[in-house]
């Protein structure tokens, strides 16, 4: 009776802990989480990691997420170098991690019941803030300012988007493709911003950020493993006392 019950409890707690760990390891949420030029919403709270890749903009810019529901701005990356580049506007305005952007990895939780967009705010730009949602920008010159691509590594493998020759740069996928509406749950997504409208070259290499669903820290998984072991050990001791 009691021994059998305690053994059953041991199996139950161990299985429950294992299920919890497996749920955390599987970072991608079950629902679709599409990124595109419309408002972004989620079916369940989802934490996303953002990594700054590099920038080539004419202006010193800040990148972040706009919450349409609360009318609030959340800044993720802030260019600190003069001219928004490593060399003050030279070398095609190249901005890299550690020089132009100091903190290159950030996380943000998209919450149920809210609508979001990405934004790029730049100094001395004709239009102060540009959004990933087309309707938020002045049409027609400033309509689409953001493109999204699945498999960022493949898109950026050809580095011609860095070329100072406009003709070469504008043969790159960032310029020639209309972009996608990738599902973030399927893997990393490249967010490519153009930092100006009618005066811009529309190469969409002015601010490049990778987004991916955040995974739990190893310490969190290890902690859950210890909890599972402790529960199993406790139940086993109780079993031994009653046997």
C-alpha positions in Angstrom: 0.0 0.0 0.0 2.1 2.9 1.3 5.3 1.7 -0.4 3.6 1.4 -3.7 2.0 4.8 -3.3 5.4 6.4 -2.6 7.0 4.7 -5.6 4.2 6.0 -7.7 4.8 9.5 -6.4 8.5 9.3 -7.2 7.7 8.4 -10.8 5.2 11.1 -11.0 7.4 13.9 -9.7 10.4 12.7 -11.8 8.2 12.6 -14.9 6.7 16.0 -14.2 10.2 17.6 -13.8 11.4 16.0 -17.0 8.4 17.3 -18.8 9.1 20.8 -17.5 12.7 20.6 -18.7 11.7 19.3 -22.1 9.3 22.2 -22.4 12.0 24.8 -21.7 14.5 23.1 -24.1 12.0 23.3 -26.9 12.2 27.1 -27.1 9.9 27.7 -30.1 6.3 28.3 -29.2 3.6 26.2 -30.8 1.8 29.1 -32.4 2.9 31.0 -35.5 4.9 34.1 -34.8 5.2 35.9 -38.2 7.2 39.0 -38.7 6.2 41.3 -41.5 5.1 44.8 -42.5 1.9 44.6 -40.5 1.4 44.7 -36.7 3.0 41.9 -34.8 0.9 40.0 -32.2 1.3 36.7 -30.3 -1.0 34.0 -28.9 1.2 33.5 -25.9 3.9 35.5 -24.2 7.1 34.9 -26.1 10.6 36.1 -25.2 12.8 36.9 -28.2 16.6 37.5 -28.4 17.9 40.3 -30.6 21.5 40.5 -31.8 22.9 43.5 -33.6 24.8 42.5 -36.7 26.0 45.7 -38.3 24.8 49.1 -39.7 25.5 51.2 -42.7 23.2 54.1 -42.1 23.8 57.8 -42.9 22.6 58.7 -39.4 23.2 57.9 -35.8 20.3 55.7 -35.1 18.4 53.8 -32.3 16.6 50.6 -33.0 13.7 49.2 -30.9 10.2 48.0 -30.6 7.0 50.1 -30.5 4.0 48.9 -28.6 1.0 50.3 -30.4 -1.4 49.2 -27.6 0.4 51.1 -24.9 1.9 53.8 -27.2 5.4 53.1 -25.7 8.9 52.7 -27.2 11.4 50.1 -26.0 15.0 50.8 -27.2 17.2 47.8 -27.9 20.3 49.1 -29.7 21.7 52.6 -29.5 24.6 53.8 -31.9 27.0 55.8 -29.8 29.7 56.6 -32.4 29.7 60.0 -34.2 27.9 59.6 -37.5 26.6 56.2 -36.5 29.7 54.4 -37.8 33.1 53.1 -36.6 35.0 55.7 -38.6 32.7 58.7 -38.4 30.9 58.2 -41.7 33.7 56.6 -43.7 33.9 53.1 -45.0 30.3 53.1 -46.1 29.2 54.2 -42.6 30.1 50.7 -41.3 29.0 50.3 -37.7 30.0 47.2 -35.8 29.5 45.6 -32.4 31.7 47.0 -29.7 32.4 50.3 -31.4 29.2 51.8 -32.8 26.9 49.6 -30.7 28.2 48.6 -27.3 25.6 46.2 -26.0 24.8 44.0 -29.0 22.4 41.4 -27.5 19.1 42.2 -25.9 15.9 40.3 -25.1 12.3 41.4 -25.2 9.0 39.7 -24.3 6.1 40.0 -26.7 2.9 39.9 -24.6 -0.5 38.6 -25.5 -3.1 41.4 -26.2 -0.5 43.9 -27.6 0.4 44.9 -31.1 4.0 45.7 -31.9 6.3 47.1 -34.7 10.0 47.7 -35.0 11.3 51.2 -35.4 14.4 53.0 -36.3 14.9 56.5 -34.8 17.7 58.6 -36.3 19.2 62.0 -35.7 19.0 64.6 -38.5 16.8 62.5 -40.7 13.9 64.0 -42.8 11.4 61.7 -41.1 12.3 61.2 -37.4 11.1 57.6 -36.8 10.5 54.9 -39.4 8.5 51.8 -38.7 8.3 48.2 -39.9 4.5 48.7 -40.3 4.1 50.4 -43.7 1.0 52.3 -42.7 3.0 54.1 -40.0 5.3 55.7 -42.6 4.6 58.5 -45.0 3.5 57.2 -48.3 4.6 56.7 -51.0 8.3 57.7 -50.4 8.5 56.2 -46.9 6.2 53.3 -47.3 8.2 50.1 -46.9 11.3 50.7 -44.7 11.8 47.2 -43.4 12.3 43.7 -44.9 12.4 40.4 -43.1 14.3 37.3 -44.2 14.5 33.7 -42.9 17.9 32.1 -42.7 20.0 35.3 -42.0 23.3 33.4 -42.5 22.4 32.5 -46.1 21.2 36.1 -46.9 24.4 37.7 -45.5 26.8 35.1 -46.9 27.2 37.3 -50.0 28.7 40.5 -48.5 28.2 42.7 -51.5 25.7 44.6 -49.4 28.8 46.2 -47.9 30.1 47.5 -51.2 30.5 51.2 -51.6 29.6 50.9 -55.3 25.8 51.4 -55.3 25.4 49.4 -58.5 27.0 46.3 -56.9 25.3 46.8 -53.6 21.8 47.0 -55.1 22.2 43.6 -56.7 22.1 42.0 -53.3 19.1 40.1 -52.0 18.4 42.8 -49.4 17.7 45.2 -52.2 16.3 43.0 -55.0 14.0 40.8 -52.9 10.6 42.0 -51.7 11.3 40.3 -48.3 9.3 37.6 -46.6 6.9 37.0 -43.8 8.9 34.4 -41.9 7.7 32.5 -38.9 10.1 33.3 -36.0 9.1 29.9 -34.5 10.8 28.2 -37.4 14.2 29.8 -36.8 16.2 33.0 -36.8 14.9 36.0 -38.8 16.9 38.9 -40.3 15.4 42.4 -39.8 16.8 44.8 -42.4 16.0 48.5 -42.1 16.4 51.3 -44.7 17.1 54.6 -42.8 15.6 57.0 -45.2 12.9 57.3 -47.9 12.9 59.5 -51.0 16.6 60.5 -50.5 17.7 56.9 -49.7 19.2 54.2 -51.9 16.9 51.5 -50.6 19.6 48.9 -50.1 18.1 47.9 -46.7 21.5 47.4 -45.1 21.4 50.5 -42.9 20.5 48.5 -39.7 20.7 44.7 -39.6 19.4 42.7 -36.6 18.9 39.0 -36.1 15.9 37.9 -34.0 15.3 34.4 -32.6 13.1 32.9 -29.9 15.1 33.0 -26.6 16.3 29.7 -25.1 16.6 29.2 -21.3 20.0 29.6 -19.7 22.0 26.4 -19.0 21.8 27.3 -15.3 18.0 27.2 -15.5 18.0 23.8 -17.0 20.6 22.6 -14.5 18.4 23.9 -11.7 15.4 22.1 -12.9 17.5 18.9 -13.1 18.5 19.4 -9.4 14.9 19.9 -8.5 13.8 16.7 -10.2 16.6 14.8 -8.5 15.8 16.2 -5.1 12.1 15.3 -5.5 13.0 11.8 -6.5 15.5 11.4 -3.7 13.0 12.7 -1.1 10.3 10.3 -2.2 12.8 7.4 -2.2 13.8 8.2 1.4 10.2 8.3 2.4 9.8 4.9 0.7 12.8 3.5 2.5 11.4 4.6 5.9 8.1 2.9 5.4 9.5 -0.3 3.9 
